[in-house]
Amino acid sequence: MNQLAVITARGGSKRIPRKNIKDFCGKPIMAYSIEAALKSGVFDTVMVSTDDREIAEIAEKYGAAVPFFRSEKTSNDFAVTSQVLAEVLEEYESRGQCFDRMCCIYPTAPFITAERLRTAMELLEEKQADSVLPVVRFSFPPQRGVVLEDGFLRFKWPEHRNTRSQDLESFYHDVGQFYCVNVESFREQQVLVMEKTVPLILSELEIQDIDTEEDWKLAELKYQMLKEKGYKGG
């Protein structure tokens, strides 16, 4: 099996300028994703997909390949991850290199570990799945959620007004770290969450959306807490 890791890191971050290479606990945040992919030992190629020369230089410094740059089409604010990955596969194929499995890794995911990536790729094979998705359970049951209607709060699902939390079905959400996919399935379905998607369930401490400066500070605090417990990120 020929396996590819793609770290998607364009240069146009708006909410946190230069987000993908901003310092996170001592090194560019993207470095954690690159190091985890390399240390996992399961990928034949670890590459960074970018449109930015500075990002490319830092990626190569930490051991990733940057054999080509993104097109303008996949570098704008409206390009989705699946389009970026499809372009990467097409470019490699035009150079005579094909892959059976692929892992898309986000560049702002410092909680990823080599072990997690190995586990995910093993699950992809073991379960003969289309994809493997890291998820976390909602800390509060969405079935008990409320919405605003005409300025007043209403239960979205009134039938669960008095239902005990432990009696409600658990809901999960994508943690936004990585996606491992069977390339043939990805070509057919053109999405990352496919018909046969296997979950990799994580804890709240191992995840953090990083969209604001406050998120960034919280992520660093979480990372330091995990490090004190012997956590080995990257």
Accessible surface in RSA format (square Angstrom, percent):
REM  Atomic radii and reference values for relative SASA: ProtOr
REM  Chains: A
REM  Algorithm: Lee & Richards
REM  Probe-radius: 1.40
REM  Slices: 20
REM RES _ NUM      All-atoms   Total-Side   Main-Chain    Non-polar    All polar
REM                ABS   REL    ABS   REL    ABS   REL    ABS   REL    ABS   REL
RES MET A   1   155.33  80.4  86.48  57.2  68.84 163.9  87.42  74.3  67.91  90.0
RES ASN A   2    46.06  31.8  43.37  41.9   2.68   6.5  17.40  41.9  28.66  27.7
RES GLN A   3    23.84  13.3  23.84  17.4   0.00   0.0   2.23   4.8  21.61  16.4
RES LEU A   4     0.00   0.0   0.00   0.0   0.00   0.0   0.00   0.0   0.00   0.0
RES ALA A   5     0.00   0.0   0.00   0.0   0.00   0.0   0.00   0.0   0.00   0.0
RES VAL A   6     0.00   0.0   0.00   0.0   0.00   0.0   0.00   0.0   0.00   0.0
RES ILE A   7     0.00   0.0   0.00   0.0   0.00   0.0   0.00   0.0   0.00   0.0
RES THR A   8    14.00  10.0   8.96   9.1   5.04  12.0   6.57   8.8   7.43  11.2
RES ALA A   9     0.17   0.2   0.00   0.0   0.17   0.4   0.17   0.2   0.00   0.0
RES ARG A  10    59.56  25.0  56.91  29.0   2.65   6.3  16.86  23.0  42.70  25.9
RES GLY A  11    15.59  19.2   0.00   N/A  15.59  19.2   5.58  15.3  10.01  22.4
RES GLY A  12    23.97  29.6   0.00   N/A  23.97  29.6  23.32  64.0   0.65   1.5
RES SER A  13    32.44  27.4  12.25  16.3  20.20  46.5  15.86  33.8  16.59  23.2
RES LYS A  14   144.43  70.5 118.56  72.7  25.87  61.6 105.46  94.9  38.97  41.5
RES ARG A  15   176.46  74.1 147.02  74.9  29.44  70.1  64.81  88.6 111.65  67.7
RES ILE A  16     1.25   0.7   1.04   0.8   0.21   0.5   1.04   0.7   0.21   0.6
RES PRO A  17    93.14  67.9  83.15  75.8   9.99  36.3  84.57  69.8   8.57  53.3
RES ARG A  18    86.80  36.4  81.35  41.5   5.45  13.0  65.54  89.6  21.26  12.9
RES LYS A  19    33.83  16.5  33.50  20.6   0.33   0.8  10.47   9.4  23.36  24.9
RES ASN A  20    16.27  11.2  15.03  14.5   1.24   3.0   0.90   2.2  15.37  14.9
RES ILE A  21    20.99  11.9   8.73   6.5  12.26  29.5   8.73   6.3  12.26  33.3
RES LYS A  22    66.88  32.6  58.77  36.1   8.10  19.3  24.75  22.3  42.13  44.9
RES ASP A  23    84.48  59.2  72.95  72.6  11.53  27.3  38.89  91.5  45.59  45.5
RES PHE A  24     0.00   0.0   0.00   0.0   0.00   0.0   0.00   0.0   0.00   0.0
RES CYS A  25    38.06  28.8   4.81   5.4  33.25  78.1  16.50  41.8  21.56  23.2
RES GLY A  26    64.91  80.0   0.00   N/A  64.91  80.0  32.12  88.1  32.80  73.4
RES LYS A  27    55.87  27.3  53.81  33.0   2.06   4.9  28.39  25.6  27.48  29.3
RES PRO A  28    25.44  18.5  25.42  23.2   0.02   0.1  25.44  21.0   0.00   0.0
RES ILE A  29     0.00   0.0   0.00   0.0   0.00   0.0   0.00   0.0   0.00   0.0
RES MET A  30     0.00   0.0   0.00   0.0   0.00   0.0   0.00   0.0   0.00   0.0
RES ALA A  31     0.00   0.0   0.00   0.0   0.00   0.0   0.00   0.0   0.00   0.0
RES TYR A  32     3.61   1.7   3.59   2.0   0.02   0.0   1.16   0.9   2.44   3.0
RES SER A  33     0.00   0.0   0.00   0.0   0.00   0.0   0.00   0.0   0.00   0.0
RES ILE A  34     0.00   0.0   0.00   0.0   0.00   0.0   0.00   0.0   0.00   0.0
RES GLU A  35    32.44  18.6  31.49  23.8   0.95   2.3  12.61  24.4  19.83  16.2
RES ALA A  36     0.00   0.0   0.00   0.0   0.00   0.0   0.00   0.0   0.00   0.0
RES ALA A  37     1.04   1.0   0.00   0.0   1.04   2.4   0.00   0.0   1.04   2.7
RES LEU A  38    77.25  43.0  57.24  41.0  20.00  50.3  59.67  41.9  17.57  47.3
RES LYS A  39   129.70  63.3 104.35  64.0  25.35  60.4  76.24  68.6  53.46  56.9
RES SER A  40     5.04   4.3   0.00   0.0   5.04  11.6   0.00   0.0   5.04   7.1
RES GLY A  41    66.93  82.5   0.00   N/A  66.93  82.5  33.58  92.1  33.36  74.7
RES VAL A  42    37.17  24.5  23.97  21.7  13.20  31.8  31.50  27.4   5.68  15.4
RES PHE A  43    26.28  13.1   0.36   0.2  25.91  67.4   1.67   1.0  24.61  70.4
RES ASP A  44    92.68  64.9  54.27  54.0  38.41  90.8  19.15  45.1  73.53  73.3
RES THR A  45    24.28  17.3  19.26  19.5   5.01  11.9  16.29  21.9   7.98  12.1
RES VAL A  46    12.28   8.1   4.69   4.2   7.60  18.3   4.69   4.1   7.60  20.6
RES MET A  47     0.03   0.0   0.03   0.0   0.00   0.0   0.03   0.0   0.00   0.0
RES VAL A  48     0.00   0.0   0.00   0.0   0.00   0.0   0.00   0.0   0.00   0.0
RES SER A  49     2.44   2.1   1.71   2.3   0.73   1.7   0.92   2.0   1.52   2.1
RES THR A  50     0.00   0.0   0.00   0.0   0.00   0.0   0.00   0.0   0.00   0.0
RES ASP A  51    58.59  41.0  31.65  31.5  26.93  63.7  10.32  24.3  48.27  48.1
RES ASP A  52    26.21  18.4  22.21  22.1   4.00   9.5   5.69  13.4  20.52  20.5
RES ARG A  53   174.21  73.1 169.25  86.3   4.97  11.8  65.92  90.1 108.29  65.6
RES GLU A  54    87.57  50.3  82.71  62.6   4.86  11.6  30.52  59.0  57.05  46.6
RES ILE A  55     2.65   1.5   2.65   2.0   0.00   0.0   2.65   1.9   0.00   0.0
RES ALA A  56     6.98   6.4   6.98  10.8   0.00   0.0   6.98   9.8   0.00   0.0
RES GLU A  57   115.61  66.4 107.98  81.7   7.63  18.2  40.16  77.7  75.45  61.6
RES ILE A  58    32.05  18.2  31.28  23.3   0.77   1.8  32.05  23.1   0.00   0.0
RES ALA A  59     0.00   0.0   0.00   0.0   0.00   0.0   0.00   0.0   0.00   0.0
RES GLU A  60    96.79  55.6  79.94  60.5  16.84  40.1  25.33  49.0  71.46  58.3
RES LYS A  61   160.49  78.3 122.55  75.2  37.95  90.4  83.69  75.3  76.80  81.8
RES TYR A  62    48.02  22.4  35.65  20.3  12.37  32.2  27.11  20.4  20.91  25.8
RES GLY A  63    46.56  57.4   0.00   N/A  46.56  57.4  27.05  74.2  19.51  43.7
RES ALA A  64     6.22   5.7   0.00   0.0   6.22  14.2   0.43   0.6   5.79  15.3
RES ALA A  65    43.24  39.8  35.15  54.2   8.08  18.4  42.28  59.5   0.96   2.5
RES VAL A  66    18.77  12.4   1.08   1.0  17.69  42.6   1.47   1.3  17.30  46.9
RES PRO A  67    52.85  38.5  22.50  20.5  30.35 110.3  35.44  29.3  17.41 108.2
RES PHE A  68    27.65  13.8  19.56  12.1   8.09  21.0  27.03  16.4   0.62   1.8
RES PHE A  69    78.17  39.1  56.99  35.3  21.17  55.1  56.99  34.6  21.17  60.6
RES ARG A  70    28.23  11.9  10.57   5.4  17.66  42.0   3.62   4.9  24.61  14.9
RES SER A  71    46.13  39.0  34.21  45.7  11.92  27.5  44.66  95.1   1.47   2.1
RES GLU A  72   160.38  92.1 147.99 112.0  12.39  29.5  64.89 125.5  95.49  78.0
RES LYS A  73   151.14  73.7 139.47  85.6  11.67  27.8  88.55  79.7  62.59  66.7
RES THR A  74     4.47   3.2   4.33   4.4   0.14   0.3   4.33   5.8   0.14   0.2
RES SER A  75    18.89  16.0  11.90  15.9   6.99  16.1  11.42  24.3   7.47  10.5
RES ASN A  76    66.09  45.6  56.48  54.6   9.62  23.2  33.78  81.3  32.31  31.2
RES ASP A  77    79.98  56.0  50.35  50.1  29.64  70.1  20.04  47.2  59.94  59.8
RES PHE A  78   178.05  89.1 158.18  98.0  19.87  51.7 163.66  99.2  14.38  41.2
RES ALA A  79    27.35  25.1   1.95   3.0  25.40  57.8   4.66   6.6  22.69  60.1
RES VAL A  80    81.64  53.7  77.18  69.9   4.46  10.7  81.64  70.9   0.00   0.0
RES THR A  81    30.11  21.4  22.45  22.8   7.66  18.3   7.61  10.2  22.50  34.0
RES SER A  82    20.00  16.9  18.09  24.1   1.91   4.4   5.30  11.3  14.70  20.6
RES GLN A  83    78.64  44.0  72.25  52.8   6.39  15.2  25.46  54.2  53.18  40.3
RES VAL A  84     5.61   3.7   5.58   5.1   0.02   0.1   5.58   4.9   0.02   0.1
RES LEU A  85     0.27   0.1   0.27   0.2   0.00   0.0   0.27   0.2   0.00   0.0
RES ALA A  86    20.82  19.1  19.61  30.3   1.21   2.7  20.72  29.2   0.09   0.2
RES GLU A  87    43.55  25.0  41.70  31.5   1.85   4.4  28.45  55.0  15.10  12.3
RES VAL A  88     2.28   1.5   2.26   2.0   0.02   0.1   2.28   2.0   0.00   0.0
RES LEU A  89     2.53   1.4   2.27   1.6   0.26   0.7   2.31   1.6   0.21   0.6
RES GLU A  90   104.88  60.2  98.38  74.4   6.50  15.5  32.41  62.7  72.47  59.2
RES GLU A  91    57.48  33.0  54.79  41.5   2.69   6.4   8.15  15.8  49.33  40.3
RES TYR A  92     9.84   4.6   9.84   5.6   0.00   0.0   8.85   6.7   0.99   1.2
RES GLU A  93    69.84  40.1  54.11  40.9  15.73  37.5  15.46  29.9  54.38  44.4
RES SER A  94    88.46  74.8  43.70  58.3  44.76 103.1  51.21 109.1  37.25  52.2
RES ARG A  95   131.27  55.1  93.28  47.6  37.98  90.4  48.26  66.0  83.01  50.3
RES GLY A  96    70.74  87.2   0.00   N/A  70.74  87.2  35.06  96.2  35.68  79.9
RES GLN A  97    65.70  36.7  62.99  46.0   2.72   6.5  20.02  42.6  45.69  34.6
RES CYS A  98    80.57  60.9  69.92  78.0  10.65  25.0  32.22  81.6  48.35  52.1
RES PHE A  99    13.93   7.0   0.81   0.5  13.12  34.1   2.07   1.3  11.86  34.0
RES ASP A 100    66.20  46.4  58.86  58.6   7.34  17.3  10.87  25.6  55.33  55.2
RES ARG A 101    14.80   6.2  14.80   7.5   0.00   0.0   0.95   1.3  13.86   8.4
RES MET A 102     0.08   0.0   0.08   0.1   0.00   0.0   0.08   0.1   0.00   0.0
RES CYS A 103     0.00   0.0   0.00   0.0   0.00   0.0   0.00   0.0   0.00   0.0
RES CYS A 104     0.78   0.6   0.62   0.7   0.15   0.4   0.62   1.6   0.15   0.2
RES ILE A 105     0.00   0.0   0.00   0.0   0.00   0.0   0.00   0.0   0.00   0.0
RES TYR A 106    49.25  23.0  49.22  28.0   0.03   0.1  36.20  27.2  13.05  16.1
RES PRO A 107     8.32   6.1   8.32   7.6   0.00   0.0   8.32   6.9   0.00   0.0
RES THR A 108    23.86  17.0  16.30  16.5   7.55  18.0   0.32   0.4  23.54  35.6
RES ALA A 109     3.82   3.5   0.57   0.9   3.25   7.4   3.80   5.4   0.02   0.1
RES PRO A 110     0.68   0.5   0.68   0.6   0.00   0.0   0.68   0.6   0.00   0.0
RES PHE A 111     7.45   3.7   2.51   1.6   4.93  12.8   2.51   1.5   4.93  14.1
RES ILE A 112     0.70   0.4   0.10   0.1   0.60   1.4   0.66   0.5   0.04   0.1
RES THR A 113    16.43  11.7  16.43  16.7   0.00   0.0  13.76  18.5   2.67   4.0
RES ALA A 114    11.02  10.1  10.07  15.5   0.95   2.2  10.07  14.2   0.95   2.5
RES GLU A 115   116.47  66.9 115.14  87.1   1.34   3.2  28.63  55.4  87.85  71.7
RES ARG A 116    68.86  28.9  68.75  35.0   0.12   0.3  10.52  14.4  58.34  35.4
RES LEU A 117     0.00   0.0   0.00   0.0   0.00   0.0   0.00   0.0   0.00   0.0
RES ARG A 118    84.75  35.6  84.75  43.2   0.00   0.0  25.90  35.4  58.85  35.7
RES THR A 119    46.87  33.3  46.51  47.2   0.35   0.8  28.78  38.7  18.08  27.3
RES ALA A 120     0.00   0.0   0.00   0.0   0.00   0.0   0.00   0.0   0.00   0.0
RES MET A 121     7.77   4.0   4.11   2.7   3.66   8.7   4.50   3.8   3.27   4.3
RES GLU A 122   105.86  60.8  99.93  75.6   5.93  14.1  43.68  84.5  62.18  50.8
RES LEU A 123    29.61  16.5  29.48  21.1   0.12   0.3  29.48  20.7   0.12   0.3
RES LEU A 124     0.95   0.5   0.31   0.2   0.64   1.6   0.31   0.2   0.64   1.7
RES GLU A 125    82.85  47.6  80.87  61.2   1.98   4.7  42.22  81.7  40.63  33.2
RES GLU A 126   121.48  69.7  90.11  68.2  31.37  74.7  43.49  84.1  78.00  63.7
RES LYS A 127   108.65  53.0  88.91  54.6  19.73  47.0  41.90  37.7  66.74  71.1
RES GLN A 128   113.02  63.2 101.53  74.2  11.50  27.4  53.28 113.4  59.74  45.3
RES ALA A 129     5.22   4.8   0.52   0.8   4.70  10.7   0.88   1.2   4.33  11.5
RES ASP A 130    16.34  11.4  16.34  16.3   0.00   0.0   0.00   0.0  16.34  16.3
RES SER A 131     0.89   0.8   0.89   1.2   0.00   0.0   0.89   1.9   0.00   0.0
RES VAL A 132     0.34   0.2   0.00   0.0   0.34   0.8   0.00   0.0   0.34   0.9
RES LEU A 133    16.31   9.1  16.31  11.7   0.00   0.0  16.31  11.5   0.00   0.0
RES PRO A 134     0.00   0.0   0.00   0.0   0.00   0.0   0.00   0.0   0.00   0.0
RES VAL A 135    11.66   7.7  11.66  10.6   0.00   0.0  11.66  10.1   0.00   0.0
RES VAL A 136     3.42   2.2   3.42   3.1   0.00   0.0   3.42   3.0   0.00   0.0
RES ARG A 137   137.90  57.9 133.98  68.3   3.91   9.3  21.89  29.9 116.01  70.3
RES PHE A 138    81.41  40.7  72.56  44.9   8.85  23.0  73.76  44.7   7.65  21.9
RES SER A 139   104.67  88.4  61.31  81.8  43.36  99.9  38.86  82.8  65.81  92.2
RES PHE A 140   123.00  61.5 117.33  72.7   5.67  14.8 117.47  71.2   5.54  15.8
RES PRO A 141    23.02  16.8  18.27  16.7   4.75  17.3  22.90  18.9   0.12   0.7
RES PRO A 142    33.00  24.1  22.47  20.5  10.53  38.3  31.43  25.9   1.57   9.8
RES GLN A 143    15.53   8.7  15.43  11.3   0.10   0.2  11.51  24.5   4.02   3.1
RES ARG A 144    62.78  26.4  57.20  29.2   5.58  13.3   0.29   0.4  62.48  37.9
RES GLY A 145    23.32  28.8   0.00   N/A  23.32  28.8  23.32  64.0   0.00   0.0
RES VAL A 146    72.80  47.9  48.89  44.3  23.91  57.6  48.89  42.5  23.91  64.8
RES VAL A 147    51.38  33.8  45.82  41.5   5.56  13.4  51.38  44.6   0.00   0.0
RES LEU A 148   131.59  73.3 102.57  73.4  29.02  73.0 102.71  72.1  28.87  77.7
RES GLU A 149    91.44  52.5  85.95  65.0   5.50  13.1  30.44  58.9  61.01  49.8
RES ASP A 150   142.70 100.0 105.07 104.6  37.63  89.0  39.68  93.4 103.01 102.7
RES GLY A 151    64.90  80.0   0.00   N/A  64.90  80.0  32.53  89.3  32.37  72.5
RES PHE A 152   130.06  65.1 127.58  79.0   2.48   6.5 130.06  78.9   0.00   0.0
RES LEU A 153   117.17  65.3  94.72  67.8  22.45  56.4  94.85  66.6  22.32  60.1
RES ARG A 154   121.05  50.8 115.50  58.9   5.54  13.2  34.49  47.1  86.55  52.5
RES PHE A 155    55.09  27.6  43.16  26.7  11.92  31.0  43.16  26.2  11.92  34.1
RES LYS A 156   112.74  55.0  96.00  58.9  16.73  39.8  41.97  37.8  70.77  75.4
RES TRP A 157    98.85  39.7  98.67  47.8   0.18   0.4  72.29  38.5  26.56  43.1
RES PRO A 158    78.06  56.9  70.10  63.9   7.96  28.9  70.26  58.0   7.80  48.5
RES GLU A 159   120.65  69.3  84.80  64.2  35.85  85.4  62.03 120.0  58.62  47.9
RES HIS A 160    47.80  26.1  47.74  33.2   0.06   0.2  29.89  30.8  17.91  20.8
RES ARG A 161   125.22  52.6 120.07  61.2   5.15  12.3  33.16  45.3  92.06  55.8
RES ASN A 162   134.57  92.8 103.07  99.6  31.50  75.8  39.94  96.1  94.62  91.5
RES THR A 163    36.52  26.0  27.49  27.9   9.02  21.5  23.57  31.7  12.95  19.6
RES ARG A 164   141.06  59.2 132.99  67.8   8.07  19.2  63.31  86.5  77.75  47.1
RES SER A 165    56.46  47.7  44.78  59.8  11.69  26.9  28.18  60.0  28.28  39.6
RES GLN A 166   131.70  73.6  92.86  67.9  38.84  92.5  56.32 119.9  75.38  57.2
RES ASP A 167    85.51  59.9  50.83  50.6  34.68  82.0  23.19  54.6  62.33  62.2
RES LEU A 168    21.27  11.8   5.97   4.3  15.31  38.5   7.64   5.4  13.63  36.7
RES GLU A 169   133.70  76.8 115.06  87.0  18.64  44.4  47.74  92.3  85.96  70.2
RES SER A 170    49.09  41.5  29.60  39.5  19.49  44.9  15.04  32.0  34.05  47.7
RES PHE A 171    75.51  37.8  69.52  43.1   6.00  15.6  73.27  44.4   2.24   6.4
RES TYR A 172    95.38  44.5  69.33  39.4  26.05  67.8  43.23  32.5  52.15  64.3
RES HIS A 173    65.15  35.6  59.27  41.2   5.88  15.1  44.05  45.4  21.10  24.6
RES ASP A 174    55.87  39.1  37.42  37.2  18.45  43.6  23.55  55.4  32.32  32.2
RES VAL A 175     8.09   5.3   0.00   0.0   8.09  19.5   2.66   2.3   5.43  14.7
RES GLY A 176    30.08  37.1   0.00   N/A  30.08  37.1  17.12  47.0  12.96  29.0
RES GLN A 177     8.64   4.8   8.51   6.2   0.13   0.3   4.25   9.1   4.39   3.3
RES PHE A 178     0.39   0.2   0.31   0.2   0.09   0.2   0.35   0.2   0.05   0.1
RES TYR A 179    17.47   8.2  17.33   9.9   0.14   0.4   3.27   2.5  14.20  17.5
RES CYS A 180     0.00   0.0   0.00   0.0   0.00   0.0   0.00   0.0   0.00   0.0
RES VAL A 181     0.98   0.6   0.98   0.9   0.00   0.0   0.98   0.9   0.00   0.0
RES ASN A 182    39.09  27.0  39.09  37.8   0.00   0.0   0.07   0.2  39.02  37.7
RES VAL A 183     6.90   4.5   6.90   6.2   0.00   0.0   6.90   6.0   0.00   0.0
RES GLU A 184   120.12  69.0 115.88  87.7   4.23  10.1  40.85  79.0  79.26  64.7
RES SER A 185    14.17  12.0  13.78  18.4   0.38   0.9   0.63   1.3  13.54  19.0
RES PHE A 186     1.64   0.8   1.64   1.0   0.00   0.0   1.64   1.0   0.00   0.0
RES ARG A 187    91.78  38.5  78.69  40.1  13.09  31.2  43.84  59.9  47.94  29.1
RES GLU A 188   127.71  73.3  91.37  69.1  36.33  86.5  43.26  83.7  84.45  68.9
RES GLN A 189    49.89  27.9  29.98  21.9  19.91  47.4  23.37  49.7  26.52  20.1
RES GLN A 190    90.86  50.8  83.66  61.1   7.20  17.1  45.30  96.4  45.56  34.6
RES VAL A 191    71.15  46.8  69.46  62.9   1.70   4.1  71.15  61.8   0.00   0.0
RES LEU A 192    21.38  11.9  16.26  11.6   5.13  12.9  16.26  11.4   5.13  13.8
RES VAL A 193    86.57  57.0  70.46  63.8  16.11  38.8  70.46  61.2  16.11  43.7
RES MET A 194    12.74   6.6   0.00   0.0  12.74  30.3   3.18   2.7   9.56  12.7
RES GLU A 195   155.35  89.2 116.34  88.0  39.01  92.9  45.80  88.6 109.55  89.4
RES LYS A 196   114.35  55.8 107.11  65.7   7.24  17.2  77.10  69.4  37.25  39.7
RES THR A 197    38.98  27.7  12.41  12.6  26.57  63.3  12.50  16.8  26.49  40.0
RES VAL A 198    26.70  17.6  26.10  23.6   0.59   1.4  26.70  23.2   0.00   0.0
RES PRO A 199    74.16  54.1  63.24  57.6  10.93  39.7  64.24  53.0   9.93  61.7
RES LEU A 200    15.64   8.7  14.72  10.5   0.91   2.3  15.64  11.0   0.00   0.0
RES ILE A 201    97.78  55.6  75.05  55.9  22.73  54.8  75.05  54.0  22.73  61.7
RES LEU A 202    10.73   6.0   2.71   1.9   8.02  20.2   5.71   4.0   5.02  13.5
RES SER A 203    56.53  47.8  46.63  62.2   9.90  22.8  48.87 104.1   7.66  10.7
RES GLU A 204    82.90  47.6  79.62  60.2   3.28   7.8  52.58 101.7  30.32  24.8
RES LEU A 205    45.57  25.4  42.57  30.5   3.00   7.5  44.31  31.1   1.26   3.4
RES GLU A 206    26.68  15.3  26.64  20.2   0.04   0.1   9.99  19.3  16.69  13.6
RES ILE A 207    15.27   8.7  15.27  11.4   0.00   0.0  15.27  11.0   0.00   0.0
RES GLN A 208    33.78  18.9  16.97  12.4  16.81  40.0   3.10   6.6  30.67  23.3
RES ASP A 209    95.14  66.6  85.60  85.2   9.53  22.5  21.13  49.7  74.01  73.8
RES ILE A 210     7.71   4.4   0.94   0.7   6.77  16.3   0.94   0.7   6.77  18.4
RES ASP A 211    47.07  33.0  46.25  46.0   0.82   1.9   6.81  16.0  40.26  40.2
RES THR A 212    57.22  40.7  54.12  54.9   3.10   7.4  54.17  72.8   3.05   4.6
RES GLU A 213    76.65  44.0  74.31  56.2   2.34   5.6  46.45  89.8  30.21  24.7
RES GLU A 214   125.48  72.0 119.53  90.4   5.95  14.2  64.53 124.8  60.95  49.8
RES ASP A 215    31.52  22.1  31.06  30.9   0.46   1.1   0.39   0.9  31.13  31.0
RES TRP A 216     7.73   3.1   7.73   3.7   0.00   0.0   6.16   3.3   1.57   2.5
RES LYS A 217   134.50  65.6 132.59  81.4   1.91   4.6  78.89  71.0  55.61  59.2
RES LEU A 218    83.78  46.7  82.15  58.8   1.63   4.1  83.14  58.4   0.64   1.7
RES ALA A 219     0.00   0.0   0.00   0.0   0.00   0.0   0.00   0.0   0.00   0.0
RES GLU A 220    46.85  26.9  46.75  35.4   0.10   0.2  11.49  22.2  35.37  28.9
RES LEU A 221   113.83  63.4 112.73  80.7   1.10   2.8 113.01  79.4   0.82   2.2
RES LYS A 222    32.95  16.1  32.95  20.2   0.00   0.0  21.77  19.6  11.17  11.9
RES TYR A 223    15.49   7.2  15.49   8.8   0.00   0.0   1.68   1.3  13.81  17.0
RES GLN A 224    77.13  43.1  77.13  56.4   0.00   0.0  29.42  62.6  47.71  36.2
RES MET A 225    93.76  48.6  91.58  60.6   2.18   5.2  69.28  58.9  24.48  32.4
RES LEU A 226    14.77   8.2  14.77  10.6   0.00   0.0  14.77  10.4   0.00   0.0
RES LYS A 227   118.06  57.6 106.67  65.4  11.39  27.1  58.75  52.9  59.31  63.2
RES GLU A 228   150.01  86.1 110.12  83.3  39.89  95.0  49.35  95.5 100.66  82.2
RES LYS A 229   150.20  73.3 110.84  68.0  39.37  93.7  83.22  74.9  66.99  71.4
RES GLY A 230    52.05  64.2   0.00   N/A  52.05  64.2  37.04 101.6  15.01  33.6
RES TYR A 231    38.97  18.2  20.63  11.7  18.34  47.7  29.99  22.5   8.98  11.1
RES LYS A 232   175.40  85.6 160.32  98.4  15.07  35.9 107.61  96.9  67.78  72.2
RES GLY A 233    15.21  18.8   0.00   N/A  15.21  18.8   0.00   0.0  15.21  34.1
RES GLY A 234     3.89   4.8   0.00   N/A   3.89   4.8   0.03   0.1   3.86   8.6
END  Absolute sums over single chains surface
CHAIN  1 A    12364.5       9915.4       2449.1       6440.0       5924.5
END  Absolute sums over all chains
TOTAL         12364.5       9915.4       2449.1       6440.0       5924.5
